[in-house]
Amino acid sequence: MKDLRNLPYRKGVGIMLLNQEAKVFIGKRIDSTKAWQMPQGGVDHEEDLESAAKRELKEETGITSIKIIKKSEKEFIYDLPNELLGKIWNGKYKGQKQIWFLVKFIGEESEINIKQKKQNFMIGAGLIPWSFPN
Protein backbone atom coordinates (compact mmCIF):
# COMPACT_ATOMS: atom_id res chain seq x y z
CA MET A 1 0.00 0.00 0.00
CA LYS A 2 1.21 3.49 -0.93
CA ASP A 3 2.38 5.75 1.95
CA LEU A 4 0.25 8.85 1.38
CA ARG A 5 2.49 11.01 3.59
CA ASN A 6 5.25 10.71 0.97
CA LEU A 7 3.13 12.39 -1.70
CA PRO A 8 4.32 15.80 -2.98
CA TYR A 9 2.70 19.15 -2.22
CA ARG A 10 0.43 20.78 -4.77
CA LYS A 11 1.62 24.16 -6.05
CA GLY A 12 -1.04 26.76 -5.34
CA VAL A 13 -1.98 30.41 -4.98
CA GLY A 14 -4.29 32.31 -2.66
CA ILE A 15 -5.87 35.72 -3.06
CA MET A 16 -6.66 38.19 -0.28
CA LEU A 17 -9.05 40.48 -2.13
CA LEU A 18 -9.78 43.93 -0.70
CA ASN A 19 -12.46 46.32 -1.89
CA GLN A 20 -12.20 50.12 -1.85
CA GLU A 21 -13.20 50.21 1.85
CA ALA A 22 -10.42 47.75 2.80
CA LYS A 23 -12.92 44.93 3.41
CA VAL A 24 -11.72 41.46 2.52
CA PHE A 25 -13.70 38.96 0.41
CA ILE A 26 -14.37 35.56 1.94
CA GLY A 27 -16.80 32.97 0.66
CA LYS A 28 -18.65 30.14 2.35
CA ARG A 29 -17.57 26.91 0.67
CA ILE A 30 -20.28 25.07 -1.25
CA ASP A 31 -18.96 21.67 -0.07
CA SER A 32 -19.08 22.46 3.67
CA THR A 33 -21.59 23.86 6.11
CA LYS A 34 -18.86 25.46 8.24
CA ALA A 35 -15.86 26.38 6.10
CA TRP A 36 -15.21 29.88 4.77
CA GLN A 37 -12.18 30.78 2.68
CA MET A 38 -10.59 33.30 0.37
CA PRO A 39 -10.25 32.47 -3.33
CA GLN A 40 -7.42 30.01 -3.95
CA GLY A 41 -6.40 27.12 -6.14
CA GLY A 42 -3.76 25.19 -8.01
CA VAL A 43 -1.19 26.41 -10.50
CA ASP A 44 -1.49 24.79 -13.93
CA HIS A 45 1.52 23.25 -15.69
CA GLU A 46 3.83 26.01 -17.06
CA GLU A 47 1.56 28.75 -15.60
CA ASP A 48 3.21 31.59 -13.69
CA LEU A 49 1.96 32.44 -10.19
CA GLU A 50 0.42 35.82 -11.06
CA SER A 51 -1.51 34.35 -14.00
CA ALA A 52 -2.72 31.51 -11.77
CA ALA A 53 -3.95 33.98 -9.14
CA LYS A 54 -5.84 36.01 -11.75
CA ARG A 55 -7.34 32.86 -13.28
CA GLU A 56 -8.43 31.43 -9.93
CA LEU A 57 -9.99 34.74 -8.89
CA LYS A 58 -11.95 34.92 -12.16
CA GLU A 59 -13.01 31.25 -12.00
CA GLU A 60 -14.27 31.55 -8.42
CA THR A 61 -15.72 35.08 -8.32
CA GLY A 62 -15.97 36.43 -11.89
CA ILE A 63 -13.67 39.29 -10.86
CA THR A 64 -11.08 40.61 -13.34
CA SER A 65 -10.85 44.31 -12.34
CA ILE A 66 -7.94 44.15 -9.93
CA LYS A 67 -4.60 45.64 -9.00
CA ILE A 68 -2.01 43.34 -7.41
CA ILE A 69 -0.52 45.11 -4.40
CA LYS A 70 1.89 42.48 -3.02
CA LYS A 71 2.98 38.88 -3.45
CA SER A 72 4.02 36.93 -0.35
CA GLU A 73 7.75 36.48 0.02
CA LYS A 74 7.44 32.97 1.39
CA GLU A 75 5.39 29.88 0.62
CA PHE A 76 2.72 28.84 3.05
CA ILE A 77 2.59 25.05 3.41
CA TYR A 78 -0.17 22.93 4.84
CA ASP A 79 -0.91 19.22 5.05
CA LEU A 80 -4.34 17.80 4.35
CA PRO A 81 -6.26 16.34 7.28
CA ASN A 82 -6.05 12.55 7.38
CA GLU A 83 -9.70 12.16 6.31
CA LEU A 84 -8.97 13.98 3.00
CA LEU A 85 -5.54 12.49 2.28
CA GLY A 86 -5.66 10.39 -0.88
CA LYS A 87 -9.20 11.57 -1.70
CA ILE A 88 -9.01 15.10 -3.12
CA TRP A 89 -6.88 16.27 -6.05
CA ASN A 90 -7.12 12.71 -7.43
CA GLY A 91 -5.05 11.47 -4.50
CA LYS A 92 -1.86 13.00 -5.95
CA TYR A 93 -0.90 15.41 -3.14
CA LYS A 94 -0.53 15.50 0.62
CA GLY A 95 -1.18 19.23 0.91
CA GLN A 96 -0.36 22.55 -0.70
CA LYS A 97 2.50 25.03 -0.99
CA GLN A 98 0.87 28.38 -1.63
CA ILE A 99 2.00 31.86 -2.58
CA TRP A 100 -0.52 34.52 -1.54
CA PHE A 101 -1.39 37.76 -3.30
CA LEU A 102 -2.82 40.90 -1.73
CA VAL A 103 -5.14 42.30 -4.40
CA LYS A 104 -7.31 45.41 -4.59
CA PHE A 105 -10.66 45.12 -6.34
CA ILE A 106 -11.08 48.18 -8.56
CA GLY A 107 -14.35 47.21 -10.26
CA GLU A 108 -18.01 47.56 -9.39
CA GLU A 109 -19.75 45.22 -6.90
CA SER A 110 -21.90 43.96 -9.80
CA GLU A 111 -18.78 42.28 -11.23
CA ILE A 112 -18.74 39.76 -8.34
CA ASN A 113 -20.44 36.55 -9.48
CA ILE A 114 -19.89 33.40 -7.44
CA LYS A 115 -22.22 31.34 -9.66
CA GLN A 116 -19.47 30.07 -11.94
CA LYS A 117 -19.26 26.87 -14.03
CA LYS A 118 -17.43 25.11 -11.19
CA GLN A 119 -18.95 26.90 -8.21
CA ASN A 120 -16.81 27.00 -5.03
CA PHE A 121 -18.86 29.33 -2.83
CA MET A 122 -22.52 29.24 -1.77
CA ILE A 123 -22.33 32.70 -0.20
CA GLY A 124 -19.95 35.29 -1.49
CA ALA A 125 -21.13 38.49 0.11
CA GLY A 126 -18.56 37.90 2.81
CA LEU A 127 -16.97 41.34 2.79
CA ILE A 128 -15.82 41.83 6.34
CA PRO A 129 -13.96 44.75 7.91
CA TRP A 130 -10.21 44.23 7.87
CA SER A 131 -7.57 46.43 9.42
CA PHE A 132 -3.84 46.42 8.84
CA PRO A 133 -1.04 47.64 11.10
CA ASN A 134 0.78 50.75 9.87
Secondary structure, 3 states (H helix, E strand, C coil): CCCHHHCCEEEEEEEEEECCCCEEEEEEECCCCCCEECCEEECCCCCCHHHHHHHHHHHHHCCCCEEEEEECCCCEEEECCCCCCCCCHHHCCCEEEEEEEEEEECCCHHHCCCCCCCCCEEEEEEEEECCCCC
